[in-house]
Amino acid sequence: MSMATFTFAQQDTTVTVNLPHKQYDKKHKKPTGEENTIKIAPLGFVSGTFPVYYERVISDFFTVQGGVGITSRNYVRNTFQSIDPITPIYPWSNNYSLPDLADKTLEMGNRKPNLGFLLSVQPRIYFNSEAPDESFMSISYDFYRYNFSIPGIVYNSNLNEYKHTGSNKKEHENISDLMVGFGYQDVYDRLSIEYSTSIGIRNVKGSKYVYATGTDNSGNPITFDDFAPYKQTLFNYNIGIRVGYHF
């Protein structure tokens, strides 16, 4: 970090005070060539995201940020869905009233997270024409792919019950966010710290493993060992902190 030196003189005594300051501010133009920032989101793990972002300065007031990464268990979404589970569109719902014997949607007991991926694109406008420094407004599109596996249902005759002990079944959930946000980014000699908040619309589409058994209208045994789709449209609110390397 650069240092500014101020000297105060009184008679024969001199006091020197060193104060830190940013490499550039409104009175100091951004050094030529330092138009790139690579960032991470240190708190992303709570939503099961591990992204890397790259922001590129296009002009004094405009930048574009892109991101890629991997996804795992989404603790935030799992918590909310345990309170109010999603009801999928069951393949038997039009003809039969049968209970789903498989675990509820996103219930993380027998279900295990697998690695997925994420993609992000975000153009930004900086209000003070000091990109990528200080206040900005953004529009972003983010796509998240979450993958899961869950053992299939098998009937245990000794226990007279159905258990998740079969071969693994692959599930997934796709989340698309379209957001408008505001934020502030402090850029120092090499490091940057960004704080942002955004609101928008979230679209969710997923596929859940389902299992049901019973009898049809004629009394014949029937079994459904299948997958059921589900979808949601939600209002979304996000608070973000990102730490970057500026070069």
Steps between C-alpha positions, in 0.01 A plus 500: 500500500629844410578744780452877523737701721405817680753707698420744777776738624496697822823669613765224510252205510389306191219242507444268203166322451459222241143449377387224259312596187373331188723482199264729312200714585320794344823701493719214376430330170501122486841370389510389138443128449342425839155421365450143622372352826473134597269433795363231728191491722621386845146444633373318190522160671174567693312478170725224369685721250874531446542757221789689344412836340689712248416869456633695202491877462351606164489876560520746790142421601432152356630150585394142432536222756480129423516204732535122499518251781373183662196432717441262787251487788283812527450539876272803464260339254502165680398674822203681341382191311506291818243745639286521185585209265435525126229271366607356163269400218463130573471264200198330662321814622240505220375148567590393854538640847820340625756614758856565386718264703825673400651781707350847456648742248849620606484312830866431571484169684547218254549758225860611437625802305717452192708766331320732260596825331408868480524775238460874550506815287461853639543833319558795735471879488718700743338827600817705555676389179780344705446138394555260666501717814215619724120482441345300217171363366483158336272265310594135536401158373613203706449131427555229761492126442471287816536122473397233750493125541265295717474121546191351339216356705510126573250295700654332804292190571667439836403845626182517291587851382641692208853639538748706296742210444493457122727626225564874481254720315621827347306819573563861404380855557554795263473854638495813282519845659437831323602777740543876528756607756690784661841480659821666603853383419817625669810448288839523669853444367430136417196397703132583456204457733145509367165524678176463307129436531258396227137404440335312217320190378613141554379213281550147627462176305594163640451126487431289811512123547160361597369159598143385558323168515135399525216360293318633197124534467472131417697391803817414309833590666681800353840652576652831393880517520563819309586872502266795541564857379441809711532873449476826691502872427623699799587852604872500577711726720877474528779658705856441379857555610788440259874531543721550197848546358537809280756516219 
